[in-house]
Amino acid sequence: MPSQIILNERFKLTQFRPGQKEIISSVLTGKDVMAVLPTGGGKSLCYQYPAVARQQLVVVVSPLIALMKDQVRGLQERGIPSGALHSGQNLDEKRKIFSDIKKGGAYVLYLSPERVQKEGFQTWIQTQKLALFAIDEAHCVSQWGHDFREEYSQLSILKKLRPDISTLALTASATPLVLDDIARQLKLDQPERRVHGFYRSNLYFQVEKCEEEEKYSYLKSALKQFSTGRSIVYCGTRKTTEEVAARASRDFTKVGFYHAGLSSEHRTSIQKSYDSGEFRILVATNAFGMGVDQPDVRLVVHYNMPANLDSLSQEMGRAGRDGLPSTCLLLHSGKDKGLQSFFIQSSDAAREIKALRWRNLDTLINYAEGGECRHAEILTYYRDAQRLKRCGHCDSCAPQSERKIIAVATPLSAFIERTAKSAGKVKARLRKQLKMDDDTLTKEQKIIYDHLKKWRLEKANELDVPAFVIFADKTLRQLAIRKPSSENELEGIYGIGPDKMERFARDLLRTIADADN
């Protein structure tokens, strides 16, 4: 059982975070464990603690040199022996690490997945007294994950070299499907699954569907509302990142941008400026974030919809790590789906991987368009050990909250000037509004819609899945409007394909009939 004394005296922490004690307990008994703790949930303690408790070597596979260096610095400040092997070291620095390990006792060694494949390392590791192998960012092992990396796919060699040593696979976000694949790829032996900590009571979740030109109004309001602390704005492309950063720079100070198109030196400089506070607002692609651990991120805005719910959850988790109130805002428009569709179509991934990416995108869209509690849906989606029905701090549970972002009103003169530039765009928008007959319901339709929502929630609880996995709100609105009375009439309704037709058609028709009587 993990000791409070070790936690207090060696790690300078007063208490374990949700799930940490259970994960560490399993590891200390020699079991393989797959642990899902969200960004900011304290994954690192789960493998650092066993090194101290066992007074042995723990080997941690990590993808980022910057993250390795940061964690080594933190451990050494606490007097815990540690080191990282990476390409930027000279021979003497590497020899010093091996010399320190040879002395015995607690040691946390960080290295890259590529180094695990080196013959010299493989020969050396077979002779060491080990407490644990830890695979950080373990979702990179799985092709079903949101960030598959080829170099991770061969890490099963660790089990082959040392089948006597338990493995801890850690990630900030992984669905049951991805966890199955992680266990298979790493050759884990009946691993325990520990999913904890996705509920963050200090975070306000908000989703807004809007036109592209409305997005900056929301962003400007958000940045004004959170005028202290750091802000991260995620964009879908490098071009959008630079354009949004340039626009924000005209309205705010200390604005920077970050994407993979910049040189390595430039990216390092930007990250340092953000860490030091020289930049308070950072506009970035998803290239920014892994290993970022700033406690005072008050605001995370997704200016474009990401590829999947895993990415959204991981990036939102960078807000409010100090436990103080913070807001996570997702802005999405029809163009966002088009952008992500382009990325999937342009990919050279295998057909089954592309099919999964399409399903993941649909899942995220259904989440965004859903009307149930945002936090409750996330907890159910990841099968978190903790569940709740209503959080009281999301746009569904608390739509009048002071933490909700309200878009800055566009002056009428500016609106007229902008729309007058393209009469075609105005006509197209009017046509679109006329087609959106499922957004406004009559009194009779509202009764059917409410019955369908109640049925959906009951079915979701029965199947232990989020409500948005059953059907999106858009589907329920169309059902309420069209009032189908046969399976033939269900065809063509948004979100009802062959699988859902087979599973839910009878329930839908019965619910609509009951509500209509």
C-alpha positions in Angstrom: 0.0 0.0 0.0 1.4 3.4 -0.9 2.9 5.3 2.1 1.8 8.8 2.9 5.2 9.4 4.5 7.0 8.8 1.2 4.4 11.0 -0.6 5.0 13.8 1.9 8.7 13.6 2.5 10.1 12.6 -0.8 7.6 14.1 -3.3 6.5 17.1 -1.1 2.8 16.3 -1.8 0.0 16.3 0.8 -2.3 13.8 -0.9 -2.8 11.5 -3.8 -4.9 12.6 -6.7 -7.8 10.5 -7.9 -6.7 7.1 -9.0 -3.0 7.5 -8.2 -3.1 5.3 -5.0 -5.0 2.5 -6.8 -2.6 2.5 -9.8 0.5 2.6 -7.6 -0.9 -0.2 -5.4 -1.4 -2.5 -8.4 2.1 -1.7 -9.7 3.7 -2.5 -6.4 2.1 -5.9 -6.4 3.8 -6.7 -9.7 0.8 -6.4 -12.0 0.7 -5.0 -15.5 -1.5 -1.9 -15.5 -3.1 0.4 -18.1 -3.8 3.7 -16.6 -5.8 6.5 -18.1 -5.4 9.8 -16.2 -6.3 13.0 -18.0 -3.9 15.9 -18.7 -2.9 17.3 -15.3 -4.0 14.1 -13.5 -0.6 13.2 -12.1 0.6 10.4 -14.3 4.3 10.9 -13.5 3.9 10.1 -9.8 2.5 6.6 -10.7 6.0 5.5 -12.0 8.2 7.8 -9.9 6.8 6.6 -6.6 7.6 2.9 -7.2 11.3 3.7 -7.7 11.5 5.3 -4.3 9.3 2.7 -2.6 11.2 -0.3 -4.0 14.6 1.5 -4.0 15.2 0.2 -7.6 15.5 1.4 -11.1 12.3 2.4 -13.1 12.7 2.8 -16.9 10.4 5.3 -18.4 9.8 5.5 -22.2 8.9 9.0 -23.2 8.6 10.7 -26.6 9.9 14.2 -25.8 13.4 15.2 -24.7 12.0 18.5 -23.3 9.6 16.5 -21.1 12.3 14.2 -19.9 14.6 17.1 -19.0 11.8 18.8 -17.1 10.9 15.7 -15.1 14.5 14.9 -14.3 15.0 18.5 -13.0 11.9 18.2 -10.8 13.0 14.8 -9.3 16.6 16.0 -8.7 15.2 19.1 -6.9 13.5 16.6 -4.5 16.7 14.6 -4.1 15.5 11.6 -6.1 18.2 10.2 -8.4 17.2 10.4 -12.1 18.5 11.0 -15.5 17.5 11.0 -19.2 19.4 9.4 -22.2 19.0 11.5 -25.3 20.8 12.5 -28.5 21.8 15.9 -27.1 24.2 14.5 -24.5 27.9 13.9 -24.7 29.6 10.6 -23.8 30.6 11.8 -20.3 27.0 12.7 -19.4 25.8 9.3 -20.5 28.5 7.5 -18.5 27.6 9.5 -15.4 24.0 8.2 -15.7 25.1 4.6 -15.9 27.6 5.1 -13.1 24.8 6.5 -10.8 22.5 3.6 -11.7 25.3 1.1 -10.8 25.3 2.4 -7.3 21.9 0.8 -6.7 18.9 2.2 -5.0 16.1 4.4 -6.4 16.6 5.7 -9.9 14.2 7.0 -12.6 15.7 6.6 -16.1 14.0 8.3 -19.0 14.7 7.3 -22.6 13.1 7.4 -26.1 11.3 4.5 -27.8 14.1 4.4 -30.4 16.8 3.8 -27.7 14.9 0.7 -26.5 15.6 -0.9 -29.9 19.4 -0.4 -29.6 21.3 -3.7 -29.1 23.5 -2.2 -26.3 20.5 -1.1 -24.3 18.8 -4.5 -24.7 21.9 -6.3 -23.5 22.3 -4.0 -20.5 18.7 -4.0 -19.4 18.7 -7.8 -19.0 21.2 -7.5 -16.1 19.5 -4.8 -14.1 17.5 -4.9 -10.9 14.2 -3.3 -12.0 11.0 -2.2 -10.3 9.0 -1.3 -13.4 8.8 -0.4 -17.1 6.6 2.7 -17.7 5.3 3.6 -21.2 4.2 7.2 -21.2 1.8 8.5 -24.0 0.9 4.8 -24.5 -1.9 5.7 -27.0 1.0 6.2 -29.5 1.3 2.4 -29.5 -2.1 1.8 -31.1 -3.0 2.5 -34.7 -6.5 3.1 -33.3 -5.2 5.9 -31.1 -5.2 9.6 -32.1 -1.4 9.9 -32.4 0.1 6.6 -33.6 3.9 6.6 -33.8 5.8 3.9 -35.7 8.7 3.9 -33.1 6.2 2.9 -30.4 5.0 -0.1 -32.2 8.0 -2.2 -31.3 8.0 -1.7 -27.5 6.8 -5.2 -26.9 10.5 -6.1 -26.9 10.5 -5.0 -23.3 8.3 -7.9 -22.3 10.4 -10.3 -24.4 13.6 -9.1 -22.7 12.2 -9.0 -19.1 8.9 -10.9 -18.7 9.5 -10.8 -15.0 9.0 -7.0 -14.8 5.6 -5.4 -14.7 4.7 -2.7 -17.2 2.7 0.5 -16.6 1.1 1.9 -19.8 0.0 5.5 -19.2 -2.1 7.9 -21.4 -4.2 10.9 -21.0 -7.0 9.7 -23.2 -7.9 6.2 -24.6 -11.2 4.5 -25.4 -11.8 0.9 -24.5 -10.9 0.0 -28.1 -7.5 1.7 -27.8 -6.8 0.1 -24.4 -7.5 -3.3 -25.9 -4.9 -2.6 -28.6 -2.3 -1.2 -26.2 -2.5 -4.4 -24.2 -2.1 -6.5 -27.3 0.7 -4.5 -28.8 2.7 -4.4 -25.6 2.0 -8.1 -24.8 0.7 -7.2 -21.3 -0.2 -10.0 -19.0 -3.9 -9.7 -17.9 -3.5 -5.9 -17.3 -5.7 -4.1 -14.8 -7.5 -1.1 -16.3 -7.5 2.0 -14.2 -9.4 5.0 -15.6 -9.6 8.0 -13.2 -9.7 11.7 -12.9 -11.6 12.9 -16.0 -13.9 14.9 -13.8 -12.4 18.4 -13.2 -14.8 20.4 -11.0 -13.0 23.6 -11.7 -13.5 23.5 -15.5 -16.5 25.0 -17.3 -17.1 23.3 -20.6 -18.8 25.3 -23.4 -19.5 24.5 -27.0 -20.8 27.0 -29.6 -21.9 26.3 -33.1 -21.3 29.4 -35.2 -20.3 30.8 -38.5 -16.6 31.2 -39.3 -16.8 35.0 -39.1 -18.4 34.8 -35.6 -15.6 32.8 -34.1 -13.3 35.8 -33.5 -16.1 37.6 -31.6 -16.3 34.6 -29.2 -12.5 34.5 -28.9 -12.2 38.3 -28.2 -14.8 38.0 -25.5 -13.1 35.0 -24.0 -9.7 36.7 -23.9 -11.2 39.9 -22.4 -13.0 37.8 -19.7 -9.8 36.0 -18.8 -7.5 38.9 -18.7 -5.1 37.3 -16.2 -3.4 33.9 -16.4 -2.5 32.1 -19.5 -4.7 31.3 -22.5 -4.2 28.7 -25.3 -6.1 28.9 -28.6 -6.0 25.8 -30.7 -6.4 26.2 -34.5 -6.7 23.6 -37.2 -4.1 24.7 -39.7 -0.8 26.7 -39.6 -2.4 29.4 -41.8 -5.3 29.9 -39.4 -2.9 29.9 -36.5 -0.9 32.8 -37.9 -4.0 34.7 -39.0 -5.7 34.4 -35.6 -2.5 35.4 -33.8 -2.1 38.4 -36.0 -5.7 39.5 -35.3 -5.4 38.9 -31.6 -2.2 40.9 -31.5 -4.1 44.0 -32.6 -6.5 43.7 -29.6 -4.2 42.2 -26.9 -0.6 42.2 -25.8 1.8 39.3 -25.2 0.4 37.1 -28.1 2.5 34.4 -29.7 1.9 31.5 -32.1 3.3 28.0 -32.5 3.1 25.3 -35.1 5.2 22.5 -36.6 6.2 24.7 -39.6 8.5 26.7 -37.5 12.1 25.7 -36.9 13.0 23.6 -33.9 14.9 26.6 -32.4 12.0 28.9 -33.0 9.5 26.6 -31.3 11.8 26.1 -28.3 12.1 29.9 -28.0 8.4 30.4 -28.2 7.8 27.7 -25.5 10.3 29.4 -23.2 8.6 32.8 -23.8 5.2 31.2 -22.9 6.7 29.5 -19.8 8.2 32.8 -18.6 5.1 34.8 -19.2 6.5 36.9 -22.1 3.6 35.4 -24.0 0.3 35.2 -22.1 -1.8 34.2 -25.1 -0.5 31.4 -27.3 -2.3 30.5 -30.6 -1.2 27.1 -31.8 -1.9 23.9 -33.7 -2.0 20.6 -31.9 1.8 20.5 -32.2 1.9 22.4 -29.0 1.0 20.9 -25.7 2.6 17.6 -24.9 4.6 18.0 -21.7 3.2 21.5 -21.1 2.5 21.9 -17.4 1.6 25.5 -16.6 -0.8 25.7 -13.6 -2.5 29.0 -14.4 -4.0 28.3 -17.9 -7.4 30.0 -17.3 -8.7 29.5 -20.8 -8.4 26.9 -23.6 -10.3 27.8 -26.8 -10.6 25.4 -29.8 -11.0 27.9 -32.7 -11.5 24.8 -34.9 -12.9 21.4 -34.1 -10.1 18.9 -33.6 -10.1 15.4 -35.1 -11.6 13.5 -32.3 -12.9 13.6 -28.7 -9.5 12.2 -27.4 -7.7 15.3 -28.8 -10.3 17.7 -27.5 -10.3 16.1 -24.0 -6.5 16.1 -23.8 -6.1 19.7 -24.9 -8.9 21.0 -22.6 -7.2 19.2 -19.8 -4.4 21.8 -19.9 -6.7 24.4 -18.3 -6.8 25.0 -14.6 -4.2 22.6 -13.3 -3.9 24.8 -10.2 -7.6 23.9 -9.3 -8.9 27.4 -9.9 -11.9 28.2 -12.2 -11.1 28.0 -15.9 -13.1 27.7 -19.1 -12.8 25.4 -22.1 -14.6 26.7 -25.2 -15.1 24.7 -28.4 -16.1 26.7 -31.5 -17.2 24.8 -34.5 -18.8 25.4 -37.9 -19.5 23.4 -41.0 -16.1 24.2 -42.4 -14.5 22.4 -39.5 -16.0 19.1 -40.5 -14.8 19.8 -44.0 -11.3 20.4 -42.9 -11.1 17.3 -40.8 -12.7 15.3 -43.7 -10.0 16.6 -46.0 -7.3 15.5 -43.5 -8.8 12.0 -43.4 -9.3 11.7 -47.2 -5.7 12.9 -47.8 -4.2 10.4 -45.4 -2.4 7.3 -46.7 -3.6 5.3 -43.7 -5.1 1.9 -44.2 -8.8 1.7 -45.0 -9.9 0.4 -41.6 -7.9 3.2 -39.9 -9.6 5.8 -42.1 -13.0 4.2 -41.2 -12.3 4.6 -37.5 -11.2 8.2 -38.0 -14.6 9.0 -39.7 -16.4 7.4 -36.8 -14.3 9.4 -34.3 -15.1 12.6 -36.1 -18.8 11.8 -36.1 -18.6 11.0 -32.4 -17.0 14.4 -31.7 -19.7 16.2 -33.8 -22.4 14.4 -31.9 -20.8 15.4 -28.6 -20.6 19.0 -29.8 -24.2 19.0 -30.9 -25.4 17.1 -27.8 -27.6 18.6 -25.1 -26.7 16.5 -22.1 -24.2 17.4 -19.3 -20.8 17.8 -20.9 -18.8 16.4 -18.0 -21.1 13.4 -17.5 -20.8 12.5 -21.1 -17.0 12.6 -21.0 -16.9 10.4 -17.9 -19.1 7.8 -19.5 -17.2 7.9 -22.8 -14.0 7.0 -21.1 -15.6 4.6 -18.6 -14.1 6.6 -15.7 -14.4 5.1 -12.3 -16.4 8.2 -11.2 -19.8 9.0 -12.8 -22.3 11.7 -12.3 -25.6 12.8 -13.9 -25.2 16.6 -13.8 -22.1 18.6 -13.1 -23.5 22.1 -12.6 -20.7 23.8 -14.5 -21.1 23.3 -18.2 -23.2 25.1 -20.8 -25.9 22.4 -20.6 -26.2 22.4 -16.8 -25.5 26.1 -16.1 -26.3 28.1 -19.3 -26.5 31.3 -17.3 -23.2 30.9 -15.6 -20.9 33.9 -15.2 -18.2 31.8 -16.7 -20.0 31.3 -20.0 -18.5 33.2 -22.9 -20.8 35.5 -24.7 -19.8 36.7 -28.2 -19.0 40.4 -28.6 -21.9 42.0 -30.6 -20.8 43.0 -34.1 -21.7 46.7 -34.9 -24.5 47.0 -37.5 -22.4 49.2 -39.8 -19.6 46.6 -39.8 -22.0 43.8 -40.4 -23.6 45.6 -43.4 -20.2 46.5 -44.8 -19.0 42.9 -44.5 -22.1 41.2 -46.0 -22.4 43.7 -48.8 -19.1 42.5 -50.1 -20.7 39.3 -51.3 -24.4 39.2 -52.1 -23.9 35.5 -53.0 -22.8 34.7 -49.4 -25.9 36.5 -48.0 -28.2 34.5 -50.2 -26.5 31.3 -49.4 -26.8 32.0 -45.7 -30.5 32.8 -46.1 -31.0 29.5 -48.0 -29.2 27.6 -45.2 -31.4 29.2 -42.5 -34.5 28.2 -44.4 -33.3 24.6 -44.5 -32.6 24.6 -40.7 -36.2 23.6 -40.0 -35.1 21.2 -37.3 -33.7 24.0 -35.0 -37.1 25.5 -34.2 -39.9 23.2 -32.9 -43.6 23.7 -32.5 -45.2 22.9 -29.1 -46.3 19.5 -30.4 -42.9 18.7 -31.8 -41.3 19.8 -28.5 -43.3 17.2 -26.6 -42.0 14.5 -29.0 -38.5 15.8 -28.8 -38.6 15.7 -25.0 -39.9 12.2 -25.0 -37.1 11.1 -27.3 -34.5 12.8 -25.1 -35.8 10.9 -22.1 -35.7 7.7 -24.0 -32.1 8.4 -25.2 -30.9 9.1 -21.7 -32.5 5.9 -20.4 -31.0 3.8 -23.2 -27.6 5.4 -22.7 -27.7 4.5 -19.0 -28.7 1.0 -19.8 -25.8 0.5 -22.3 -23.3 2.6 -20.2 -22.5 4.9 -23.2 -22.8 8.6 -23.6 -26.1 9.9 -24.9 -24.4 11.3 -28.0 -23.3 7.8 -29.0 -27.0 6.8 -29.2 -28.1 9.8 -31.3 -27.2 13.5 -31.7 -29.7 16.2 -30.8 -30.1 16.9 -34.5 -31.4 13.4 -35.1 -34.0 13.8 -32.3 -35.2 17.1 -33.7 -35.6 15.7 -37.2 -37.6 12.8 -35.7 -39.8 15.2 -33.8 -40.5 17.2 -36.9 -41.1 14.3 -39.4 -42.9 12.0 -37.0 -42.0 8.8 -38.8 -44.4 5.9 -38.3 -42.5 3.1 -40.1 -39.0 2.0 -40.7 -39.1 3.2 -44.3 -39.9 6.7 -43.0 -36.8 6.6 -40.7 -34.5 6.2 -43.7 -32.8 9.4 -44.6 -33.0 11.0 -41.2 -29.7 12.3 -40.0 -27.6 9.8 -38.0 -29.8 6.8 -38.6 -27.7 4.2 -40.6 -28.3 0.5 -41.0 -26.8 -0.4 -37.6 -28.8 2.1 -35.6 -31.9 1.3 -37.7 -31.6 -2.4 -36.6 -30.9 -1.6 -32.9 -33.2 1.3 -32.2 -36.0 1.6 -34.9 -38.7 -0.1 -32.8 -37.9 2.0 -29.7 -37.9 5.2 -31.8 -41.2 4.5 -33.5 -42.9 3.4 -30.2 -41.6 6.5 -28.3 -42.8 8.8 -31.1 -46.2 7.1 -31.1 -46.6 7.3 -27.3 -45.6 11.0 -27.3 -48.0 11.8 -30.1 -51.0 10.3 -28.3 
